[in-house]
Amino acid sequence: MKINEINRNNSESLPSINISVAWNLFWFGFAIYTISYSIPGVYISIKYSQAVQIFGIILFVSSGAYLIFWSFENIYLKIVFLFYLLWSLVTIFRGFVFEYTFLKLIFFNAPFSIFLYFAPLIIVFKGILTNLKKLFTVIIILNLFFLIYIILYRQLIFLGISGFHRYPTVVTERLVHFLSLPAAYILLTFAYHKKRRVLFSLFILVFTFLIVTIRARRGLMFMTICLMVFSYIIFYYTNKGKILKGLISIALLIFVVFYAYMTYSKNQSGTFSLISNRIDEDSRGWVEDYFFNSMSTKDLILGKGINGLYYCPGIDEAEGSITVFRSVIETGYLQMVLKGGYISLVLYLLITIPAIFIGLFSSKNVLTKSSAIWIFLYTIFLYPTYVNMFSLTYLIIWISVGICYNKSIREKSDEEILIFFQ
């Protein structure tokens, strides 16, 4: 049997209409969970947003359990993935405590919730290709809420609020990670979308880049630029031979770079003062030093479990309060090491790195190659920021893994893939 079977005559015992409904419920639940979490708590009571999150949890957990179909075409993936899931369970049980505060944290704090460890199961969901169109719809919905939140909370994000010096930065990162960055997956798979959807996604990413530049979030600037550049590479690859388009694109790129430089130079002490002041600042080195000093060899290998902490006195980004021990380190791969050790990181790479090579060099369609690029970029992004959080971008990583390992998907032409989206 093949993982994520796409043929209608497979061995699924449930009618395809039931699978489609389950996917609808899954994405609906996930969307309202994400949208509710992304609302800045300064304006709306957390208890109301968490009540909505509970409803979302019920929907995506129940429908997700319904969609699981444990079957693998690739034996290598089956073995490594099984070890990865088992080690994730070990990570959950190590440090798990039945305390009210802890339970609230792991269920409602989306980036580091318990659902992060179960997210990889999406690669064994039934009918992933035939229902992939629903994913793109969810991306657009989250992008729309990104714009809505930016408009509603523009004063908080751009000007700040007295008493919340660091909060605008936290809100900006939350909105970008959870609501806007998934737009890049539509750009990478542009060949299957209508022009207006592609242009809207491009607008979202450009607007995102402007906001993170103003807020001086260097990691997000790097991520946004990389996603747009690789989207352009895919566009150029699928339009190879069209010399005129290539020349126009190069000329446009030169113009944009020149214009951006001139704009930055004029506003260096105004709009872009934050990034001007932080461009050479080392805000990670001392944190990483504290991290390695507080981790023993055993901790580095095995991790400290789901509730793992490390000694790092300083200022908490969200609250502006003094901290002694932290549960989060902004470097993504070190966050994996903190919770699950090098074992977790190595198992993750043993799954994703082969997927990248298989997707890029053993496929016949843009969908698989774009999925491989998505995995590659988010592997690179593990250094500048933490991307392994329960978000749509993280789910897309595992959906992409399932696509790249699926031989029947890799061998389909773009015309055959397009049929599923129409």
BARO-924773 format. One line per 8 residues: their letters; for each residue x, y, z of C-alpha. Coordinates in pm, whole numbers, plus 50000, padded with zeros to 5 digits. Example, Ala and Ser with C-alpha at 12.3 -4.5 7.8 and 13.67 -1.06 7.14 Angstrom:
<pts>
as = 51230 49550 50780 | 51367 49894 50714
</pts>
This chain:
<pts>
mkineinr = 50000 50000 50000 | 50114 50357 49936 | 50127 50640 50182 | 49864 50905 50109 | 49700 50689 49840 | 49559 50900 49557 | 49378 50634 49359 | 49006 50600 49412
nnseslps = 49021 50222 49408 | 49252 50198 49707 | 49180 49991 50015 | 49024 50275 50215 | 48705 50134 50359 | 48541 50475 50398 | 48359 50657 50117 | 48564 50939 49963
inisvawn = 48291 51189 50057 | 48352 51108 50425 | 48725 51167 50378 | 48654 51504 50216 | 48428 51606 50505 | 48693 51497 50756 | 48951 51714 50579 | 48709 52008 50587
lfwfgfai = 48664 51966 50962 | 49037 51925 51017 | 49129 52244 50834 | 48839 52438 50984 | 48941 52336 51334 | 49306 52411 51268 | 49224 52750 51113 | 49013 52874 51403
ytisysip = 49272 52744 51651 | 49546 52939 51470 | 49339 53254 51415 | 49231 53259 51781 | 49587 53215 51905 | 49711 53496 51678 | 49480 53761 51829 | 49691 54000 52043
gvyisiky = 49588 53945 52404 | 49621 54316 52482 | 49279 54384 52330 | 49084 54058 52371 | 49059 53848 52686 | 49267 53534 52660 | 48985 53323 52804 | 48766 53402 52503
sqavqifg = 49033 53313 52250 | 49112 52993 52441 | 48744 52896 52438 | 48754 52914 52058 | 49081 52720 52058 | 48914 52438 52252 | 48650 52411 51979 | 48924 52402 51716
iilfvssg = 49116 52134 51907 | 48809 51910 51922 | 48759 51943 51547 | 49114 51886 51421 | 49201 51614 51672 | 48887 51405 51608 | 48896 51447 51229 | 49272 51390 51223
aylifwsf = 49235 51062 51410 | 48966 50962 51158 | 49198 51032 50862 | 49500 50832 50982 | 49580 50541 50752 | 49905 50374 50860 | 50048 50252 50531 | 50386 50319 50370
eniylkiv = 50528 50267 50025 | 50883 50356 50129 | 51033 50112 50382 | 51309 50356 50482 | 51053 50624 50567 | 50841 50373 50756 | 51129 50271 50984 | 51276 50617 51051
flfyllws = 50935 50779 51088 | 50831 50517 51343 | 51144 50586 51550 | 51080 50960 51520 | 50725 50925 51651 | 50832 50696 51935 | 51102 50940 52040 | 50847 51223 52025
lvtifrgf = 50630 51028 52269 | 50932 50981 52496 | 50994 51358 52479 | 50632 51426 52576 | 50634 51192 52875 | 50969 51321 53000 | 50888 51631 53200 | 50510 51603 53163
vfeytflk = 50334 51726 53477 | 49965 51736 53565 | 49957 52099 53669 | 49699 52353 53560 | 49952 52609 53432 | 50151 52350 53240 | 49842 52192 53083 | 49716 52533 52968
liffnapf = 50056 52602 52817 | 50082 52281 52614 | 49727 52304 52480 | 49685 52675 52410 | 50038 52805 52344 | 50039 52703 51977 | 50412 52732 51897 | 50516 52479 52161
siflyfap = 50194 52290 52221 | 50170 51914 52254 | 50021 51905 51903 | 50363 51992 51764 | 50474 51635 51837 | 50174 51482 51659 | 50182 51712 51355 | 50403 51469 51153
liivfkgi = 50114 51221 51149 | 49959 51430 50872 | 50175 51241 50621 | 49969 50928 50688 | 49632 51101 50641 | 49404 50958 50372 | 49351 51144 50044 | 49613 51412 50091
ltnlkklf = 49653 51498 49721 | 49285 51485 49630 | 49217 51727 49916 | 49525 51947 49878 | 49312 52223 49730 | 49165 52274 50078 | 49513 52358 50207 | 49545 52644 49959
tviiilnl = 49206 52778 50066 | 49319 52777 50430 | 49635 52966 50332 | 49428 53242 50171 | 49199 53262 50475 | 49495 53298 50712 | 49647 53563 50482 | 49321 53761 50493
ffliyiil = 49320 53751 50873 | 49682 53867 50866 | 49572 54182 50682 | 49272 54227 50913 | 49488 54200 51226 | 49750 54436 51083 | 49479 54698 51019 | 49304 54651 51355
yrqliflg = 49624 54650 51560 | 49834 54887 51351 | 49895 55118 51647 | 50030 54832 51859 | 50250 54691 51583 | 50394 55011 51440 | 50382 55254 51733 | 50365 55033 52040
isgfhryp = 50164 55084 52359 | 50286 55229 52684 | 50392 54949 52917 | 50436 54697 52633 | 50777 54788 52498 | 50858 54444 52357 | 50506 54324 52285 | 50479 54479 51933
tvvterlv = 50773 54263 51825 | 50615 53949 51970 | 50281 54023 51799 | 50453 54090 51467 | 50642 53760 51477 | 50327 53572 51574 | 50122 53717 51287 | 50397 53653 51034
hflslpaa = 50479 53297 51139 | 50120 53183 51174 | 49927 53384 50916 | 50136 53530 50635 | 50437 53306 50557 | 50224 53013 50427 | 50151 53236 50125 | 50494 53135 49995
yilltfay = 50370 52781 49930 | 50118 52920 49682 | 50397 53113 49509 | 50611 52801 49488 | 50321 52604 49336 | 50202 52896 49121 | 50159 52672 48816 | 49839 52528 48967
hkkrrvlf = 49676 52856 49072 | 49487 53137 48906 | 49680 53458 48850 | 49486 53664 49106 | 49566 53414 49382 | 49935 53421 49294 | 49942 53801 49287 | 49764 53818 49623
slfilvft = 50020 53580 49775 | 50304 53787 49631 | 50150 54100 49782 | 50127 53929 50123 | 50495 53834 50117 | 50613 54177 50001 | 50397 54344 50266 | 50533 54100 50524
flivtira = 50889 54187 50429 | 50815 54558 50473 | 50667 54502 50820 | 50946 54277 50949 | 51202 54524 50815 | 51038 54810 51004 | 51027 54592 51317 | 51392 54491 51256
rrglmfmt = 51326 54116 51264 | 51635 54002 51079 | 51552 53631 51087 | 51210 53691 50932 | 51362 53925 50674 | 51599 53647 50569 | 51317 53392 50555 | 51086 53614 50350
iclmvfsy = 51358 53703 50100 | 51458 53335 50058 | 51097 53227 50001 | 51046 53494 49733 | 51379 53420 49562 | 51313 53046 49539 | 50960 53115 49417 | 51116 53319 49139
iifyytnk = 51358 53034 49062 | 51065 52794 49026 | 50886 53047 48805 | 51195 53084 48585 | 51246 52707 48574 | 50892 52644 48447 | 50926 52923 48190 | 51272 52826 48063
gkilkgli = 51352 52938 47713 | 51157 53261 47741 | 51456 53493 47717 | 51252 53813 47710 | 51082 53731 48040 | 51419 53656 48191 | 51572 53986 48080 | 51272 54184 48200
siallifv = 51283 54005 48534 | 51654 54081 48581 | 51598 54445 48493 | 51307 54463 48736 | 51514 54301 49009 | 51794 54555 48963 | 51541 54838 48978 | 51379 54703 49295
vfyaymty = 51715 54658 49471 | 51825 55010 49372 | 51493 55163 49479 | 51498 54974 49809 | 51850 55097 49880 | 51758 55459 49807 | 51445 55436 50021 | 51641 55284 50310
sknqsgtf = 51911 55553 50283 | 51652 55832 50300 | 51470 55679 50599 | 51765 55532 50783 | 51700 55740 51093 | 51321 55733 51066 | 51104 55442 50951 | 51398 55201 50935
slisnrid = 51577 55323 51246 | 51525 54991 51428 | 51690 54781 51160 | 51966 55043 51120 | 52048 55013 51490 | 52025 54630 51499 | 52189 54541 51168 | 52518 54435 51332
edsrgwve = 52383 54348 51677 | 52461 54002 51815 | 52146 53907 52006 | 52198 53529 51998 | 52557 53456 52093 | 52523 53513 52468 | 52195 53316 52479 | 52357 53020 52304
dyffnsms = 52651 53037 52545 | 52411 53011 52838 | 52230 52727 52665 | 52537 52508 52615 | 52670 52590 52962 | 52347 52467 53123 | 52320 52149 52915 | 52513 51839 53015
tkdlilgk = 52628 51583 52760 | 52330 51366 52853 | 52094 51662 52809 | 52237 51739 52466 | 52189 51380 52350 | 51850 51306 52507 | 51704 51651 52561 | 51515 51763 52871
ginglyyc = 51165 51666 52764 | 50858 51870 52679 | 50901 52090 52987 | 51276 52134 52943 | 51438 52456 53068 | 51785 52606 53050 | 51953 52868 53264 | 51954 53207 53095
pgideaeg = 51896 53518 53307 | 51755 53806 53105 | 51439 53971 52976 | 51137 53774 52857 | 51043 53888 52506 | 50666 53875 52559 | 50629 54025 52906 | 50944 54228 52956
sitvfrsv = 50996 54053 53292 | 51317 53921 53442 | 51372 53548 53388 | 51622 53294 53522 | 51522 52980 53333 | 51379 52976 52981 | 51185 52712 52789 | 51250 52868 52448
ietgylqm = 51566 52943 52254 | 51522 53140 51933 | 51760 52916 51737 | 51538 52646 51588 | 51767 52347 51590 | 51871 52420 51949 | 51503 52428 52046 | 51475 52073 51913
vlkggyis = 51786 51976 52108 | 51650 52134 52428 | 51335 51921 52420 | 51437 51602 52235 | 51816 51619 52218 | 52039 51544 51922 | 51840 51222 51878 | 51533 51423 51781
lvlyllit = 51730 51650 51548 | 51911 51362 51374 | 51590 51162 51322 | 51425 51473 51177 | 51713 51526 50934 | 51716 51156 50839 | 51358 51204 50718 | 51380 51548 50558
ipaifigl = 51717 51544 50380 | 51641 51237 50162 | 51299 51388 50089 | 51470 51699 49952 | 51691 51502 49711 | 51413 51266 49602 | 51172 51553 49546 | 51417 51764 49347
fssknvlt = 51586 51502 49131 | 51335 51216 49100 | 51013 51398 49017 | 50831 51514 48706 | 50613 51794 48842 | 50637 52136 49003 | 50436 52028 49308 | 50700 51778 49423
kssaiwif = 50994 52004 49343 | 50829 52296 49524 | 50761 52071 49822 | 51127 51969 49829 | 51230 52335 49821 | 50992 52409 50109 | 51155 52134 50317 | 51502 52258 50220
lytiflyp = 51430 52619 50314 | 51272 52533 50647 | 51572 52316 50726 | 51794 52618 50661 | 51560 52836 50868 | 51625 52620 51173 | 51922 52843 51245 | 51797 53204 51222
tyvnmfsl = 51469 53137 51404 | 51255 52862 51554 | 51024 52728 51284 | 50943 52391 51443 | 50618 52512 51598 | 50258 52399 51557 | 50175 52623 51263 | 50059 52582 50905
tyliiwis = 50415 52624 50776 | 50519 52327 50991 | 50228 52114 50870 | 50327 52197 50512 | 50677 52061 50585 | 50530 51720 50671 | 50277 51730 50386 | 50574 51800 50159
vgicynks = 50763 51504 50307 | 50468 51279 50226 | 50453 51414 49870 | 50827 51371 49807 | 50835 51011 49932 | 50526 50914 49730 | 50646 50767 49401 | 50303 50779 49237
ireksdee = 50284 51155 49300 | 50641 51217 49184 | 50576 51043 48852 | 50265 51246 48765 | 50289 51527 48514 | 50183 51882 48593 | 49873 51829 48380 | 49771 51529 48591
iliffq = 49836 51717 48915 | 49632 52011 48790 | 49328 51785 48749 | 49312 51735 49126 | 49301 52112 49180 | 49021 52168 48929
</pts>
